[in-house]
């Protein structure tokens, strides 16, 4: 959070130094994005390169992003929806605008394999480009776990979803993502079921599993996981891989003795791609396209990956990605990786509503 705040302040400062003429020359680009999801100087560099100022708002769940965009008149020019299910639903609802690819020449830099993958959500890649990708796994602090539960497995979702294990680990803190979109498919997969199942009986099993471990969950949170890990406030944290790596780095910087590891449980993990898209009613579509084109420059997206420890879809960027990032299998999965992966697919609205009801029941414990 602090690192991100500094980058925003830096962008504003750069404009002030350049003088009022630059700041008033073009309408600002309004960006709605996850916390801690930009390079340290991304915004300042974009302003310097294009003359566009930026305004940034942060969200901490896909549900919040979706609600705001579906209502309309959000005032945002660039949003960052996950391909499935968020982008897919936005396309169906006609709340995102087709991209003018002539204004995004750097689209040529994007890995065709990733574009092909995204066609499952966006046929023809008409509405979005890939931004960053990753997995949903578990960040752990092994020493704290061993101190309270030396006999539990450290390579399994049992740490969170098996009552006998979670009860022991709860002594050092379990945090679960505040996102039905991420949690419910992970539980389905853990139970050996289709992570995209729409069967009521499967959802009932998810509900039973989560309610059984609910007493042992310290909190449901997504946007603060980096700080939670860095401070050692929980020893088992369901998290995005990049958040886990950033949390580990901040703990190391603080020299507080907290050692964070990211694991991909043996039962499998969700793999995802976040995208850059433009709301249909965006007030500054030209600025939005300029921002997307800027991000797809190899050097610029490399700077983002170096800061947030997430993989990007621009192969030429690897020459500028730090060795410690690109060689980390938790960031860029090697082609011979044995990690079991699954991807989300679109589900019916009725299923989505049913999942929301289950999620509400689990969070409230009622």
N, C-alpha and C positions, 0 to 999 in steps of 0.2 A: 504493500500500500504506500509506504513512504517513498520507495523508489519510483513508483508510478507518479506520485504527486510531484516529485521533483522534475520529472520529464514534462509534465503539464506546465509547471511554473517556468521551466526553461524555454518552452515554446512561446509563452506570453512575453517573457523577458526579451527574447530574440526580436519579437515584433516591435517592442518598445524601443529597443536600441536602433532598429532600422528606421524608425520614424513613423509618424501617423500616415503618411502617404501610402506606404506598403500595406498597412493594416486595413485601410479603407478602400483599396483598389479592387478587391474582390470580396464577394460574400463569403463568410466563414463556412467551413465544412463541419457539419455537426455529426459526431461519431458516437455510437452507442455500443459499448464493448465490455467484455469481462474486465474485472480488476486484474492488474499485473499482467497485461497481455500485449504490451508494446515494447519496442526497444527503448533504451535509456534516452536516446535523442531522436526517436522517430518523428515526433511532432515538429520539433524545431527544424529537423532536416527537411521535412516536407514543406514547411513554410518557406524556408530558404530557397528550395528548388523551384517552387511553383508560385509563391506569392500569396497562397491561401492561408489564412489563419485557421485555427481549429478550435472547436468547443467539444468537450468530451464529457459524457455521462457514463456511469458504471452500473452494471447489473450483476447480480450474484446467482441468478438461476435462469435456465432457459425458459421456464414458465413465465417469469417476469418479462423477458424480452418479447415472447410471443404475445402476451396480453397487451402490451403497449403498442405493438405494431398492428395487431388485428383490429384494435379500436380505431386506428387511423389518426391522422393529424399529429403524429408524434413529434414532428419537427426535425427528425433525423435524416441525414443524407447517406450514411454508411452504417450498416448493421452487421453483426457477426453471428448468424445462425448456424447451428450444427446441421449438417446435411440431412440427417435423419434423427428425429422426425420433424425438426423445426422448419427447415427450409422447404421441405416437401409440402408441409401443410400451408406455409405462406404462399407458395406457388398456386396451390389449389384454391386458396382464398383470394387470389389475385391482389395481394397487398405488396408484392415486390415488382419492380419494373424490369423489363428486358434490358440487358446491357447493350450499349452501343460499342461493339467490339472494335470499331475503327478508332475509338478513343482510348483503347487499351492495347497499344502495340506490344507491350511487354507480356501479353498473354502468350506469345510465342515461346516464352521461357518456361512455361508450366509443363510438368511431366504428363505426357499423353495418357499414361496408365492411370494417373490420379483423376484426370478429366473423365476417362472412361468409367471409372468407378463412381464418380459423382453423377453420371448420367442416370443412375438408378433413382436419384432424387430429382434431377434436373435434366430431362431429356434434351440433348443438343447443347447442353451447357449454356442455355439462353439467359439464365437469371443470376448466376453466381460464379465466382472463381474460388479455388481453394486457398485458404489462409494458412492454418496450422493444423496438425493432426497429432493424435496421441491415443492413450489407452486409459481405462478406468480400472485401477487396481488398489493396492493397499500400501500406505506408507507406515512403516513401523519404526519404533525405537527399541531395538533388540534388548539392550541392557535393562530397560525398565520392565519389559515383558518377562525376561528371565528372573527378575527379582521377585515377581509376584506369581508367576506361573511357569516354572522352568521346564515343565513337561509338555507344553502345548506346541503344535506344529506351526512353523513360521512360513509355510509355503501354501497355505490353504485359506479359503474363505471361511473355514471353521472359526477363525479368529473372531469373526463378526456374527456369522449366521448359525453357529451351533451353540445352543444354550449352555452345555456343560463347559465349553471352552470360554465363551463370552463372559460367563459368570466369574471365572478366574481373572481374566484379563481386565475386567471392568475396574479392578483396583487401581490400575494406572491410566484408565480413561479410553473409551471407545467413542469415536466421532464418525457419524455416517453422513454422506452427502445429502443435502436438502433438495433432492431432485428425484421425483418418481420416474422420470425419463431414464435416469441412469441406474437407480437402485433396483427397480422391479425386474428389468431384464437380467441384471446380474444375479438376482436371487433365482429366477427361472433357470438360468444356465447352471447355477450351483446345484440345483435340485435335479439336474439331468434332463430338463425340459427344454423345449424350443424357447429361446429368449424373446422371440416375437409372438409367442402363443397368444391367441385370443380366446382360448377356452376358459369358461368360468371355473371349471374344476381346478385348472392350473393356477388361476389367480387366487382361488381359495387357499391353495397350498402356500402361495407366497405370503398371503395374509397371516396364516397360521405360523409360518416360519418367523416372520418379522415380529409378530406379537409375542412370541416366545422369548425373543432376545431384547424386546423393548425395555425391560427394567434395567438392562446393563448398558444401554446407550446413553452416553453423557449428554450429547447434543447432536442436532441435525444442522449442519452448516456446510456451505461450499466456498463462499467468497473469502473466508478467513483462514482457510486451511494452511496456507503458507506460514502465517504468523503463529498458528497453533502448533505447528510442527517445530518451527524455529525456537519457540519458547519451551518446548517439551511439555505442553499442556495436556497432551493425550499421547498414548503410546501406540494406538492402532487407529489409523485414520483412512477411511475410504476416500480416495483422492485421484485426481488426474495426475498422470505421470510428471508433467512439467511442474505442477504445484509441489509435488513431493521433492523434486530435485531442487527447486528454488528454496523450499523450506530447509533442506539439508545445507545448502550454501549459506543461507543467512545464519543458521546455527553455528556453522564453522566460522563465519565472520565475527560472530558475537563471542566466540571462544567460551561458550557456556557448558561445554562437555556433552552436549546433546548430539548423538550420532543417528541420523535418519537414513533409512534404507527404503527403496521402493521395490515391492515385489509384485510379480504377475502370478497370481495364484494358479496352482496346477489344474484347477477345474476350468480355467479359461477367463478371458477378459474381453470387454467390449473395446473395439477399435473405432475411432471416429475421425471425421474431418470437419473442422469449422470452416465456414466460407465467408466471403465478403459479398454483400448484396446491397441493393439500393431500394428503399421503400418506394412504392408506386407514387406516393404524394410527397416525395423528397423535395424540399425547396431549392436545393442546389445540386442538380444532377450533374452539371459540368464539373463542379468541384469534387463530387463523389467519384466520377470516372478518373479524374486526375489523381485522387488519392489511391484508388485501386491500382492504377498503372504504376504509381510510385512504389507501392508495396511489392509489386511483382518484379521489380528490378533486383537482380541477384544480390547486390551488395546491401540493399535495404532490407530485404527479407532475411538475409544472413544475420544482420544486426539484431533483428527481432528474435531469431532462434537463439542467438548467443545470450540474450538477456533472459528469456523466459524458459529455455530448455524444452522447446517443442519442435518437432520435425516440420519442415515446410515442403512444398511441392515444386520447388525450383532447383533442379539438379545443379545448375551452374553456380548456385549459391554456396555449395559445399566447399569451394575453394576459399571462401571467406568465413566459414563457420569454424569456431574454435575446435581444436582437436579433442578436447575433453567433452565437447557436446556431440560432435558427429561420430565419435567412436564409442559413445555410451549406448549400449543396446536398449536401455530404457527410453531413449529418445528416438534414435533411428534404428528400428528393428532390422537386424541383418536378414538377408534373403534366406539363409539356412536356419532361421530361428525356429525353435520347437514350441514356442508359446502358442497355446490354443487361443484363437481369436474368433470373435463373432461381431457382426455388424447389425445395426438396427434397420428395420424395415417399417414402412408406413403401416399404421393400424387404423381400424375403423374408429369413428368418433365415439361410438357406444363403448368400445373397449377402453378408449382413452378416459372417458368419464368414469368407467368402473374402476380403472386404476387410480384415478384421482380420489375416489371415495375410499379406497383401501388405504391410500397414502395418508389421507386425513385421519383415518381411524388409527393408523399406526403411530403417527406423530402425537396425537392427543392421548393415545392409550385408551380411547373410548370406542 
